[in-house]
Amino acid sequence: MSTLNIFMSFGGFPDLVLGFVAFVFIAITLILFIVALLDLFNNSAPTNTKLLWLIVILIAPLLGSLIYLIWGKNQRF
């Protein structure tokens, strides 16, 4: 069996690229999620504000983390 046949039997190049892109997307989402939560818990904001941000981050991990890190992190309390 040639190398090409072995490669194609495992799904080929498109599946490999799609798997890699999915892995990178999940890794970035997980990193942003963890960084946002760590920053939120180390923030001196009032508890009700932290709870609201926690709900936003938990409901939409990628978008909520990005919104918190871009906008919510720099709010003055």
PDB file of N, CA, C and O in Angstrom:
ATOM      1  N   MET A   1       0.863  -1.176   0.000  1.00  0.00           N
ATOM      2  CA  MET A   1       0.000   0.000   0.000  1.00  0.00           C
ATOM      3  C   MET A   1       0.908   1.237   0.000  1.00  0.00           C
ATOM      4  O   MET A   1       1.848   1.331   0.790  1.00  0.00           O
ATOM      5  N   SER A   2       0.618   2.159  -0.878  1.00  0.00           N
ATOM      6  CA  SER A   2       1.444   3.354  -0.968  1.00  0.00           C
ATOM      7  C   SER A   2       1.109   4.328   0.159  1.00  0.00           C
ATOM      8  O   SER A   2       0.079   4.211   0.823  1.00  0.00           O
ATOM      9  N   THR A   3       1.997   5.277   0.352  1.00  0.00           N
ATOM     10  CA  THR A   3       1.805   6.276   1.396  1.00  0.00           C
ATOM     11  C   THR A   3       0.554   7.105   1.131  1.00  0.00           C
ATOM     12  O   THR A   3      -0.160   7.472   2.065  1.00  0.00           O
ATOM     13  N   LEU A   4       0.290   7.398  -0.130  1.00  0.00           N
ATOM     14  CA  LEU A   4      -0.894   8.185  -0.477  1.00  0.00           C
ATOM     15  C   LEU A   4      -2.173   7.428  -0.111  1.00  0.00           C
ATOM     16  O   LEU A   4      -3.115   8.014   0.422  1.00  0.00           O
ATOM     17  N   ASN A   5      -2.200   6.136  -0.399  1.00  0.00           N
ATOM     18  CA  ASN A   5      -3.392   5.350  -0.051  1.00  0.00           C
ATOM     19  C   ASN A   5      -3.600   5.285   1.456  1.00  0.00           C
ATOM     20  O   ASN A   5      -4.736   5.350   1.927  1.00  0.00           O
ATOM     21  N   ILE A   6      -2.526   5.159   2.209  1.00  0.00           N
ATOM     22  CA  ILE A   6      -2.634   5.144   3.669  1.00  0.00           C
ATOM     23  C   ILE A   6      -3.148   6.497   4.159  1.00  0.00           C
ATOM     24  O   ILE A   6      -4.019   6.564   5.027  1.00  0.00           O
ATOM     25  N   PHE A   7      -2.597   7.574   3.592  1.00  0.00           N
ATOM     26  CA  PHE A   7      -3.003   8.922   3.982  1.00  0.00           C
ATOM     27  C   PHE A   7      -4.473   9.155   3.676  1.00  0.00           C
ATOM     28  O   PHE A   7      -5.199   9.710   4.501  1.00  0.00           O
ATOM     29  N   MET A   8      -4.920   8.734   2.491  1.00  0.00           N
ATOM     30  CA  MET A   8      -6.301   8.951   2.095  1.00  0.00           C
ATOM     31  C   MET A   8      -7.262   8.062   2.895  1.00  0.00           C
ATOM     32  O   MET A   8      -8.427   8.421   3.068  1.00  0.00           O
ATOM     33  N   SER A   9      -6.800   6.927   3.375  1.00  0.00           N
ATOM     34  CA  SER A   9      -7.678   6.057   4.148  1.00  0.00           C
ATOM     35  C   SER A   9      -7.994   6.648   5.521  1.00  0.00           C
ATOM     36  O   SER A   9      -8.971   6.248   6.155  1.00  0.00           O
ATOM     37  N   PHE A  10      -7.186   7.587   5.983  1.00  0.00           N
ATOM     38  CA  PHE A  10      -7.441   8.252   7.259  1.00  0.00           C
ATOM     39  C   PHE A  10      -8.190   9.565   7.092  1.00  0.00           C
ATOM     40  O   PHE A  10      -8.256  10.357   8.031  1.00  0.00           O
ATOM     41  N   GLY A  11      -8.744   9.805   5.937  1.00  0.00           N
ATOM     42  CA  GLY A  11      -9.557  10.985   5.729  1.00  0.00           C
ATOM     43  C   GLY A  11      -8.913  12.000   4.823  1.00  0.00           C
ATOM     44  O   GLY A  11      -9.602  12.882   4.310  1.00  0.00           O
ATOM     45  N   GLY A  12      -7.634  11.912   4.608  1.00  0.00           N
ATOM     46  CA  GLY A  12      -6.962  12.813   3.687  1.00  0.00           C
ATOM     47  C   GLY A  12      -6.627  14.156   4.291  1.00  0.00           C
ATOM     48  O   GLY A  12      -6.819  14.397   5.483  1.00  0.00           O
ATOM     49  N   PHE A  13      -6.128  15.009   3.449  1.00  0.00           N
ATOM     50  CA  PHE A  13      -5.649  16.319   3.867  1.00  0.00           C
ATOM     51  C   PHE A  13      -6.746  17.222   4.415  1.00  0.00           C
ATOM     52  O   PHE A  13      -6.526  17.853   5.449  1.00  0.00           O
ATOM     53  N   PRO A  14      -7.918  17.321   3.782  1.00  0.00           N
ATOM     54  CA  PRO A  14      -8.946  18.231   4.316  1.00  0.00           C
ATOM     55  C   PRO A  14      -9.360  17.906   5.745  1.00  0.00           C
ATOM     56  O   PRO A  14      -9.559  18.813   6.553  1.00  0.00           O
ATOM     57  N   ASP A  15      -9.489  16.629   6.061  1.00  0.00           N
ATOM     58  CA  ASP A  15      -9.874  16.274   7.429  1.00  0.00           C
ATOM     59  C   ASP A  15      -8.765  16.596   8.414  1.00  0.00           C
ATOM     60  O   ASP A  15      -9.034  16.982   9.552  1.00  0.00           O
ATOM     61  N   LEU A  16      -7.530  16.442   7.987  1.00  0.00           N
ATOM     62  CA  LEU A  16      -6.399  16.774   8.845  1.00  0.00           C
ATOM     63  C   LEU A  16      -6.368  18.269   9.144  1.00  0.00           C
ATOM     64  O   LEU A  16      -6.151  18.674  10.286  1.00  0.00           O
ATOM     65  N   VAL A  17      -6.582  19.075   8.132  1.00  0.00           N
ATOM     66  CA  VAL A  17      -6.602  20.531   8.309  1.00  0.00           C
ATOM     67  C   VAL A  17      -7.785  20.950   9.169  1.00  0.00           C
ATOM     68  O   VAL A  17      -7.646  21.796  10.053  1.00  0.00           O
ATOM     69  N   LEU A  18      -8.948  20.361   8.913  1.00  0.00           N
ATOM     70  CA  LEU A  18     -10.134  20.685   9.695  1.00  0.00           C
ATOM     71  C   LEU A  18      -9.941  20.305  11.160  1.00  0.00           C
ATOM     72  O   LEU A  18     -10.352  21.044  12.055  1.00  0.00           O
ATOM     73  N   GLY A  19      -9.324  19.166  11.402  1.00  0.00           N
ATOM     74  CA  GLY A  19      -9.038  18.751  12.776  1.00  0.00           C
ATOM     75  C   GLY A  19      -8.083  19.694  13.462  1.00  0.00           C
ATOM     76  O   GLY A  19      -8.259  20.010  14.639  1.00  0.00           O
ATOM     77  N   PHE A  20      -7.067  20.152  12.740  1.00  0.00           N
ATOM     78  CA  PHE A  20      -6.104  21.086  13.308  1.00  0.00           C
ATOM     79  C   PHE A  20      -6.762  22.425  13.609  1.00  0.00           C
ATOM     80  O   PHE A  20      -6.519  23.008  14.666  1.00  0.00           O
ATOM     81  N   VAL A  21      -7.584  22.917  12.701  1.00  0.00           N
ATOM     82  CA  VAL A  21      -8.285  24.187  12.914  1.00  0.00           C
ATOM     83  C   VAL A  21      -9.222  24.079  14.110  1.00  0.00           C
ATOM     84  O   VAL A  21      -9.302  25.003  14.919  1.00  0.00           O
ATOM     85  N   ALA A  22      -9.929  22.964  14.228  1.00  0.00           N
ATOM     86  CA  ALA A  22     -10.818  22.761  15.371  1.00  0.00           C
ATOM     87  C   ALA A  22     -10.022  22.722  16.670  1.00  0.00           C
ATOM     88  O   ALA A  22     -10.447  23.293  17.674  1.00  0.00           O
ATOM     89  N   PHE A  23      -8.870  22.051  16.658  1.00  0.00           N
ATOM     90  CA  PHE A  23      -8.024  21.983  17.845  1.00  0.00           C
ATOM     91  C   PHE A  23      -7.545  23.377  18.256  1.00  0.00           C
ATOM     92  O   PHE A  23      -7.583  23.717  19.439  1.00  0.00           O
ATOM     93  N   VAL A  24      -7.101  24.176  17.304  1.00  0.00           N
ATOM     94  CA  VAL A  24      -6.627  25.536  17.597  1.00  0.00           C
ATOM     95  C   VAL A  24      -7.774  26.394  18.129  1.00  0.00           C
ATOM     96  O   VAL A  24      -7.583  27.153  19.079  1.00  0.00           O
ATOM     97  N   PHE A  25      -8.963  26.286  17.531  1.00  0.00           N
ATOM     98  CA  PHE A  25     -10.118  27.052  17.979  1.00  0.00           C
ATOM     99  C   PHE A  25     -10.496  26.689  19.417  1.00  0.00           C
ATOM    100  O   PHE A  25     -10.761  27.570  20.235  1.00  0.00           O
ATOM    101  N   ILE A  26     -10.518  25.405  19.716  1.00  0.00           N
ATOM    102  CA  ILE A  26     -10.851  24.961  21.067  1.00  0.00           C
ATOM    103  C   ILE A  26      -9.784  25.396  22.059  1.00  0.00           C
ATOM    104  O   ILE A  26     -10.107  25.801  23.176  1.00  0.00           O
ATOM    105  N   ALA A  27      -8.519  25.318  21.668  1.00  0.00           N
ATOM    106  CA  ALA A  27      -7.432  25.727  22.565  1.00  0.00           C
ATOM    107  C   ALA A  27      -7.503  27.222  22.862  1.00  0.00           C
ATOM    108  O   ALA A  27      -7.334  27.632  24.011  1.00  0.00           O
ATOM    109  N   ILE A  28      -7.750  28.032  21.850  1.00  0.00           N
ATOM    110  CA  ILE A  28      -7.854  29.482  22.049  1.00  0.00           C
ATOM    111  C   ILE A  28      -9.056  29.807  22.935  1.00  0.00           C
ATOM    112  O   ILE A  28      -8.962  30.656  23.822  1.00  0.00           O
ATOM    113  N   THR A  29     -10.176  29.139  22.699  1.00  0.00           N
ATOM    114  CA  THR A  29     -11.366  29.356  23.524  1.00  0.00           C
ATOM    115  C   THR A  29     -11.104  28.999  24.979  1.00  0.00           C
ATOM    116  O   THR A  29     -11.484  29.742  25.884  1.00  0.00           O
ATOM    117  N   LEU A  30     -10.457  27.866  25.203  1.00  0.00           N
ATOM    118  CA  LEU A  30     -10.149  27.427  26.563  1.00  0.00           C
ATOM    119  C   LEU A  30      -9.186  28.388  27.255  1.00  0.00           C
ATOM    120  O   LEU A  30      -9.368  28.705  28.431  1.00  0.00           O
ATOM    121  N   ILE A  31      -8.181  28.846  26.548  1.00  0.00           N
ATOM    122  CA  ILE A  31      -7.215  29.789  27.126  1.00  0.00           C
ATOM    123  C   ILE A  31      -7.902  31.102  27.482  1.00  0.00           C
ATOM    124  O   ILE A  31      -7.710  31.621  28.582  1.00  0.00           O
ATOM    125  N   LEU A  32      -8.703  31.645  26.563  1.00  0.00           N
ATOM    126  CA  LEU A  32      -9.429  32.893  26.846  1.00  0.00           C
ATOM    127  C   LEU A  32     -10.377  32.726  28.022  1.00  0.00           C
ATOM    128  O   LEU A  32     -10.491  33.622  28.858  1.00  0.00           O
ATOM    129  N   PHE A  33     -11.059  31.588  28.096  1.00  0.00           N
ATOM    130  CA  PHE A  33     -11.985  31.299  29.178  1.00  0.00           C
ATOM    131  C   PHE A  33     -11.261  31.293  30.526  1.00  0.00           C
ATOM    132  O   PHE A  33     -11.727  31.907  31.486  1.00  0.00           O
ATOM    133  N   ILE A  34     -10.142  30.612  30.595  1.00  0.00           N
ATOM    134  CA  ILE A  34      -9.381  30.521  31.844  1.00  0.00           C
ATOM    135  C   ILE A  34      -8.812  31.877  32.237  1.00  0.00           C
ATOM    136  O   ILE A  34      -8.875  32.259  33.406  1.00  0.00           O
ATOM    137  N   VAL A  35      -8.257  32.606  31.278  1.00  0.00           N
ATOM    138  CA  VAL A  35      -7.688  33.926  31.575  1.00  0.00           C
ATOM    139  C   VAL A  35      -8.779  34.877  32.066  1.00  0.00           C
ATOM    140  O   VAL A  35      -8.566  35.624  33.021  1.00  0.00           O
ATOM    141  N   ALA A  36      -9.939  34.854  31.422  1.00  0.00           N
ATOM    142  CA  ALA A  36     -11.034  35.738  31.836  1.00  0.00           C
ATOM    143  C   ALA A  36     -11.509  35.387  33.246  1.00  0.00           C
ATOM    144  O   ALA A  36     -11.740  36.284  34.057  1.00  0.00           O
ATOM    145  N   LEU A  37     -11.655  34.107  33.547  1.00  0.00           N
ATOM    146  CA  LEU A  37     -12.095  33.719  34.884  1.00  0.00           C
ATOM    147  C   LEU A  37     -11.064  34.084  35.949  1.00  0.00           C
ATOM    148  O   LEU A  37     -11.425  34.574  37.019  1.00  0.00           O
ATOM    149  N   LEU A  38      -9.785  33.848  35.665  1.00  0.00           N
ATOM    150  CA  LEU A  38      -8.747  34.199  36.636  1.00  0.00           C
ATOM    151  C   LEU A  38      -8.720  35.705  36.883  1.00  0.00           C
ATOM    152  O   LEU A  38      -8.602  36.149  38.025  1.00  0.00           O
ATOM    153  N   ASP A  39      -8.828  36.479  35.823  1.00  0.00           N
ATOM    154  CA  ASP A  39      -8.833  37.924  35.983  1.00  0.00           C
ATOM    155  C   ASP A  39     -10.091  38.390  36.730  1.00  0.00           C
ATOM    156  O   ASP A  39     -10.024  39.295  37.562  1.00  0.00           O
ATOM    157  N   LEU A  40     -11.210  37.779  36.434  1.00  0.00           N
ATOM    158  CA  LEU A  40     -12.463  38.143  37.101  1.00  0.00           C
ATOM    159  C   LEU A  40     -12.375  37.885  38.604  1.00  0.00           C
ATOM    160  O   LEU A  40     -12.792  38.726  39.400  1.00  0.00           O
ATOM    161  N   PHE A  41     -11.840  36.740  38.995  1.00  0.00           N
ATOM    162  CA  PHE A  41     -11.773  36.411  40.419  1.00  0.00           C
ATOM    163  C   PHE A  41     -10.706  37.206  41.154  1.00  0.00           C
ATOM    164  O   PHE A  41     -10.785  37.358  42.373  1.00  0.00           O
ATOM    165  N   ASN A  42      -9.711  37.714  40.441  1.00  0.00           N
ATOM    166  CA  ASN A  42      -8.682  38.546  41.062  1.00  0.00           C
ATOM    167  C   ASN A  42      -9.018  40.031  41.011  1.00  0.00           C
ATOM    168  O   ASN A  42      -8.255  40.857  41.511  1.00  0.00           O
ATOM    169  N   ASN A  43     -10.143  40.371  40.415  1.00  0.00           N
ATOM    170  CA  ASN A  43     -10.571  41.756  40.283  1.00  0.00           C
ATOM    171  C   ASN A  43     -11.206  42.232  41.594  1.00  0.00           C
ATOM    172  O   ASN A  43     -11.780  41.439  42.340  1.00  0.00           O
ATOM    173  N   SER A  44     -11.097  43.511  41.856  1.00  0.00           N
ATOM    174  CA  SER A  44     -11.658  44.076  43.093  1.00  0.00           C
ATOM    175  C   SER A  44     -13.077  44.613  42.889  1.00  0.00           C
ATOM    176  O   SER A  44     -13.536  45.458  43.657  1.00  0.00           O
ATOM    177  N   ALA A  45     -13.753  44.138  41.884  1.00  0.00           N
ATOM    178  CA  ALA A  45     -15.114  44.592  41.597  1.00  0.00           C
ATOM    179  C   ALA A  45     -16.076  44.079  42.658  1.00  0.00           C
ATOM    180  O   ALA A  45     -15.789  43.095  43.340  1.00  0.00           O
ATOM    181  N   PRO A  46     -17.212  44.742  42.795  1.00  0.00           N
ATOM    182  CA  PRO A  46     -18.238  44.255  43.732  1.00  0.00           C
ATOM    183  C   PRO A  46     -18.719  42.858  43.326  1.00  0.00           C
ATOM    184  O   PRO A  46     -18.626  42.465  42.163  1.00  0.00           O
ATOM    185  N   THR A  47     -19.226  42.131  44.298  1.00  0.00           N
ATOM    186  CA  THR A  47     -19.637  40.751  44.067  1.00  0.00           C
ATOM    187  C   THR A  47     -20.737  40.631  43.020  1.00  0.00           C
ATOM    188  O   THR A  47     -20.710  39.713  42.201  1.00  0.00           O
ATOM    189  N   ASN A  48     -21.699  41.541  43.036  1.00  0.00           N
ATOM    190  CA  ASN A  48     -22.786  41.454  42.050  1.00  0.00           C
ATOM    191  C   ASN A  48     -22.267  41.679  40.627  1.00  0.00           C
ATOM    192  O   ASN A  48     -22.774  41.069  39.686  1.00  0.00           O
ATOM    193  N   THR A  49     -21.276  42.537  40.461  1.00  0.00           N
ATOM    194  CA  THR A  49     -20.676  42.759  39.142  1.00  0.00           C
ATOM    195  C   THR A  49     -19.911  41.522  38.694  1.00  0.00           C
ATOM    196  O   THR A  49     -19.983  41.126  37.531  1.00  0.00           O
ATOM    197  N   LYS A  50     -19.182  40.918  39.620  1.00  0.00           N
ATOM    198  CA  LYS A  50     -18.455  39.687  39.290  1.00  0.00           C
ATOM    199  C   LYS A  50     -19.425  38.571  38.891  1.00  0.00           C
ATOM    200  O   LYS A  50     -19.166  37.817  37.952  1.00  0.00           O
ATOM    201  N   LEU A  51     -20.529  38.477  39.606  1.00  0.00           N
ATOM    202  CA  LEU A  51     -21.512  37.448  39.305  1.00  0.00           C
ATOM    203  C   LEU A  51     -22.109  37.650  37.917  1.00  0.00           C
ATOM    204  O   LEU A  51     -22.294  36.683  37.178  1.00  0.00           O
ATOM    205  N   LEU A  52     -22.409  38.872  37.561  1.00  0.00           N
ATOM    206  CA  LEU A  52     -22.948  39.162  36.237  1.00  0.00           C
ATOM    207  C   LEU A  52     -21.951  38.776  35.147  1.00  0.00           C
ATOM    208  O   LEU A  52     -22.320  38.141  34.159  1.00  0.00           O
ATOM    209  N   TRP A  53     -20.680  39.162  35.330  1.00  0.00           N
ATOM    210  CA  TRP A  53     -19.664  38.803  34.346  1.00  0.00           C
ATOM    211  C   TRP A  53     -19.455  37.292  34.291  1.00  0.00           C
ATOM    212  O   TRP A  53     -19.219  36.735  33.219  1.00  0.00           O
ATOM    213  N   LEU A  54     -19.541  36.636  35.428  1.00  0.00           N
ATOM    214  CA  LEU A  54     -19.394  35.179  35.459  1.00  0.00           C
ATOM    215  C   LEU A  54     -20.495  34.515  34.637  1.00  0.00           C
ATOM    216  O   LEU A  54     -20.230  33.573  33.891  1.00  0.00           O
ATOM    217  N   ILE A  55     -21.712  34.994  34.769  1.00  0.00           N
ATOM    218  CA  ILE A  55     -22.831  34.446  33.998  1.00  0.00           C
ATOM    219  C   ILE A  55     -22.607  34.658  32.506  1.00  0.00           C
ATOM    220  O   ILE A  55     -22.842  33.752  31.706  1.00  0.00           O
ATOM    221  N   VAL A  56     -22.153  35.851  32.128  1.00  0.00           N
ATOM    222  CA  VAL A  56     -21.881  36.146  30.713  1.00  0.00           C
ATOM    223  C   VAL A  56     -20.798  35.209  30.176  1.00  0.00           C
ATOM    224  O   VAL A  56     -20.931  34.666  29.080  1.00  0.00           O
ATOM    225  N   ILE A  57     -19.739  35.023  30.941  1.00  0.00           N
ATOM    226  CA  ILE A  57     -18.632  34.180  30.493  1.00  0.00           C
ATOM    227  C   ILE A  57     -19.051  32.715  30.417  1.00  0.00           C
ATOM    228  O   ILE A  57     -18.627  32.001  29.509  1.00  0.00           O
ATOM    229  N   LEU A  58     -19.872  32.262  31.351  1.00  0.00           N
ATOM    230  CA  LEU A  58     -20.297  30.852  31.340  1.00  0.00           C
ATOM    231  C   LEU A  58     -21.311  30.549  30.243  1.00  0.00           C
ATOM    232  O   LEU A  58     -21.311  29.449  29.689  1.00  0.00           O
ATOM    233  N   ILE A  59     -22.168  31.506  29.924  1.00  0.00           N
ATOM    234  CA  ILE A  59     -23.173  31.289  28.885  1.00  0.00           C
ATOM    235  C   ILE A  59     -22.530  31.250  27.496  1.00  0.00           C
ATOM    236  O   ILE A  59     -22.874  30.400  26.674  1.00  0.00           O
ATOM    237  N   ALA A  60     -21.608  32.162  27.239  1.00  0.00           N
ATOM    238  CA  ALA A  60     -20.939  32.225  25.933  1.00  0.00           C
ATOM    239  C   ALA A  60     -19.431  32.297  26.170  1.00  0.00           C
ATOM    240  O   ALA A  60     -18.873  33.394  26.207  1.00  0.00           O
ATOM    241  N   PRO A  61     -18.767  31.166  26.329  1.00  0.00           N
ATOM    242  CA  PRO A  61     -17.357  31.172  26.731  1.00  0.00           C
ATOM    243  C   PRO A  61     -16.436  31.999  25.822  1.00  0.00           C
ATOM    244  O   PRO A  61     -15.635  32.787  26.326  1.00  0.00           O
ATOM    245  N   LEU A  62     -16.531  31.841  24.529  1.00  0.00           N
ATOM    246  CA  LEU A  62     -15.630  32.587  23.648  1.00  0.00           C
ATOM    247  C   LEU A  62     -16.007  34.059  23.587  1.00  0.00           C
ATOM    248  O   LEU A  62     -15.177  34.926  23.863  1.00  0.00           O
ATOM    249  N   LEU A  63     -17.233  34.341  23.234  1.00  0.00           N
ATOM    250  CA  LEU A  63     -17.665  35.732  23.099  1.00  0.00           C
ATOM    251  C   LEU A  63     -17.691  36.447  24.447  1.00  0.00           C
ATOM    252  O   LEU A  63     -17.277  37.602  24.541  1.00  0.00           O
ATOM    253  N   GLY A  64     -18.172  35.775  25.485  1.00  0.00           N
ATOM    254  CA  GLY A  64     -18.210  36.382  26.814  1.00  0.00           C
ATOM    255  C   GLY A  64     -16.825  36.702  27.346  1.00  0.00           C
ATOM    256  O   GLY A  64     -16.614  37.751  27.954  1.00  0.00           O
ATOM    257  N   SER A  65     -15.878  35.793  27.118  1.00  0.00           N
ATOM    258  CA  SER A  65     -14.498  36.044  27.559  1.00  0.00           C
ATOM    259  C   SER A  65     -13.886  37.211  26.808  1.00  0.00           C
ATOM    260  O   SER A  65     -13.220  38.060  27.399  1.00  0.00           O
ATOM    261  N   LEU A  66     -14.114  37.248  25.506  1.00  0.00           N
ATOM    262  CA  LEU A  66     -13.583  38.362  24.714  1.00  0.00           C
ATOM    263  C   LEU A  66     -14.183  39.695  25.146  1.00  0.00           C
ATOM    264  O   LEU A  66     -13.465  40.683  25.297  1.00  0.00           O
ATOM    265  N   ILE A  67     -15.493  39.723  25.344  1.00  0.00           N
ATOM    266  CA  ILE A  67     -16.146  40.961  25.769  1.00  0.00           C
ATOM    267  C   ILE A  67     -15.613  41.394  27.129  1.00  0.00           C
ATOM    268  O   ILE A  67     -15.333  42.574  27.340  1.00  0.00           O
ATOM    269  N   TYR A  68     -15.470  40.437  28.059  1.00  0.00           N
ATOM    270  CA  TYR A  68     -14.958  40.798  29.385  1.00  0.00           C
ATOM    271  C   TYR A  68     -13.526  41.322  29.291  1.00  0.00           C
ATOM    272  O   TYR A  68     -13.209  42.350  29.889  1.00  0.00           O
ATOM    273  N   LEU A  69     -12.666  40.639  28.556  1.00  0.00           N
ATOM    274  CA  LEU A  69     -11.261  41.049  28.494  1.00  0.00           C
ATOM    275  C   LEU A  69     -11.078  42.378  27.767  1.00  0.00           C
ATOM    276  O   LEU A  69     -10.167  43.140  28.091  1.00  0.00           O
ATOM    277  N   ILE A  70     -11.931  42.661  26.795  1.00  0.00           N
ATOM    278  CA  ILE A  70     -11.808  43.921  26.052  1.00  0.00           C
ATOM    279  C   ILE A  70     -12.501  45.070  26.783  1.00  0.00           C
ATOM    280  O   ILE A  70     -11.947  46.165  26.875  1.00  0.00           O
ATOM    281  N   TRP A  71     -13.698  44.832  27.298  1.00  0.00           N
ATOM    282  CA  TRP A  71     -14.494  45.927  27.840  1.00  0.00           C
ATOM    283  C   TRP A  71     -14.619  45.886  29.348  1.00  0.00           C
ATOM    284  O   TRP A  71     -14.397  46.900  30.011  1.00  0.00           O
ATOM    285  N   GLY A  72     -14.967  44.750  29.899  1.00  0.00           N
ATOM    286  CA  GLY A  72     -15.275  44.671  31.321  1.00  0.00           C
ATOM    287  C   GLY A  72     -14.075  44.739  32.239  1.00  0.00           C
ATOM    288  O   GLY A  72     -14.192  45.188  33.379  1.00  0.00           O
ATOM    289  N   LYS A  73     -12.938  44.308  31.767  1.00  0.00           N
ATOM    290  CA  LYS A  73     -11.728  44.281  32.596  1.00  0.00           C
ATOM    291  C   LYS A  73     -11.293  45.683  33.007  1.00  0.00           C
ATOM    292  O   LYS A  73     -10.765  45.874  34.103  1.00  0.00           O
ATOM    293  N   ASN A  74     -11.507  46.637  32.157  1.00  0.00           N
ATOM    294  CA  ASN A  74     -10.999  47.993  32.399  1.00  0.00           C
ATOM    295  C   ASN A  74     -12.033  48.933  33.012  1.00  0.00           C
ATOM    296  O   ASN A  74     -11.806  50.142  33.059  1.00  0.00           O
ATOM    297  N   GLN A  75     -13.154  48.409  33.478  1.00  0.00           N
ATOM    298  CA  GLN A  75     -14.153  49.267  34.111  1.00  0.00           C
ATOM    299  C   GLN A  75     -13.649  49.734  35.468  1.00  0.00           C
ATOM    300  O   GLN A  75     -12.972  48.991  36.178  1.00  0.00           O
ATOM    301  N   ARG A  76     -13.978  50.946  35.816  1.00  0.00           N
ATOM    302  CA  ARG A  76     -13.602  51.503  37.117  1.00  0.00           C
ATOM    303  C   ARG A  76     -14.751  51.294  38.096  1.00  0.00           C
ATOM    304  O   ARG A  76     -15.907  51.569  37.777  1.00  0.00           O
ATOM    305  N   PHE A  77     -14.426  50.811  39.275  1.00  0.00           N
ATOM    306  CA  PHE A  77     -15.460  50.558  40.286  1.00  0.00           C
ATOM    307  C   PHE A  77     -15.250  51.443  41.481  1.00  0.00           C
ATOM    308  O   PHE A  77     -16.019  51.378  42.440  1.00  0.00           O
TER     309      PHE A  77
END
